[in-house]
Amino acid sequence: MKNQKPKSAVKDFPIVCVGGSAGGLDAYTRLLRNMPADMGVAIVIVNHLRTVATLLHEILPRYTNMPVELITERLDVQPNHVFIIPQQRDLHVQDDEFRLKPISKPRGWPDVITVFLKSLTQHWDGKLIAVIVSGYDGDGADALCGIKEVGGITIAQKPDTATQPDMPESAIASGCIDLILSPEDIAREIIRIAHADKGGR
């Protein structure tokens, strides 16, 4: 079909999943302020909210020159963009597109970060970087060893720099965290990885 947009055979740029909840906004803004808009990575912010609508796609454009988009069904994954998970949805990746499904754990603490990270290990060809920042509970921790098994890099926010250290502490306790850094240093590390990834092609 003529109108179908062409797709590259393989999308192999890095995806950076930044998972957080309570206190996450502080971490997201500190990260984005320190990242250039042309690193060649896709930033996916998985902020777990059960009931209130996310406003991150309205707030975060103040802190980055990258386009910030609220994820919709079958949205194309692209580098140099910031993508935001909508509330009340599980997020997956398939055929280089985002897929949204009804939230699988509607009660108790959500596990949307874990769900997305597990989907990435199965369906993404490029490098994976999992970042766990400020938040309650331990969402994401169960998927970190899987990220490392497929050659990805795992980073936790240094607990004493987090508004709410539960989530980074749970990530660290998984035994599968490579680096423990402040948001500013996480940004520097992602830039380093992105440059190394471009150089290795």
Rosetta blueprint (number, residue, H / E / L):
1 M L
2 K L
3 N L
4 Q L
5 K L
6 P L
7 K L
8 S L
9 A L
10 V L
11 K L
12 D L
13 F L
14 P L
15 I E
16 V E
17 C E
18 V E
19 G E
20 G E
21 S L
22 A L
23 G L
24 G H
25 L H
26 D H
27 A H
28 Y H
29 T H
30 R H
31 L H
32 L H
33 R H
34 N L
35 M L
36 P L
37 A L
38 D L
39 M L
40 G L
41 V L
42 A E
43 I E
44 V E
45 I E
46 V E
47 N E
48 H L
49 L L
50 R L
51 T L
52 V L
53 A L
54 T L
55 L L
56 L H
57 H H
58 E H
59 I H
60 L H
61 P H
62 R H
63 Y H
64 T L
65 N L
66 M L
67 P L
68 V E
69 E E
70 L E
71 I L
72 T L
73 E L
74 R L
75 L L
76 D E
77 V L
78 Q L
79 P L
80 N L
81 H E
82 V E
83 F E
84 I E
85 I L
86 P L
87 Q L
88 Q L
89 R E
90 D E
91 L E
92 H E
93 V E
94 Q E
95 D L
96 D L
97 E E
98 F E
99 R E
100 L E
101 K E
102 P E
103 I L
104 S L
105 K L
106 P L
107 R L
108 G L
109 W L
110 P L
111 D L
112 V H
113 I H
114 T H
115 V H
116 F H
117 L H
118 K H
119 S H
120 L H
121 T H
122 Q H
123 H H
124 W L
125 D L
126 G L
127 K L
128 L E
129 I E
130 A E
131 V E
132 I E
133 V L
134 S L
135 G L
136 Y L
137 D L
138 G L
139 D L
140 G L
141 A H
142 D H
143 A H
144 L H
145 C H
146 G H
147 I H
148 K H
149 E H
150 V L
151 G L
152 G L
153 I E
154 T E
155 I E
156 A E
157 Q E
158 K L
159 P H
160 D H
161 T H
162 A L
163 T L
164 Q L
165 P L
166 D H
167 M H
168 P H
169 E H
170 S H
171 A H
172 I H
173 A H
174 S L
175 G L
176 C L
177 I L
178 D L
179 L E
180 I E
181 L E
182 S L
183 P H
184 E H
185 D H
186 I H
187 A H
188 R H
189 E H
190 I H
191 I H
192 R H
193 I H
194 A H
195 H H
196 A H
197 D H
198 K H
199 G H
200 G L
201 R L
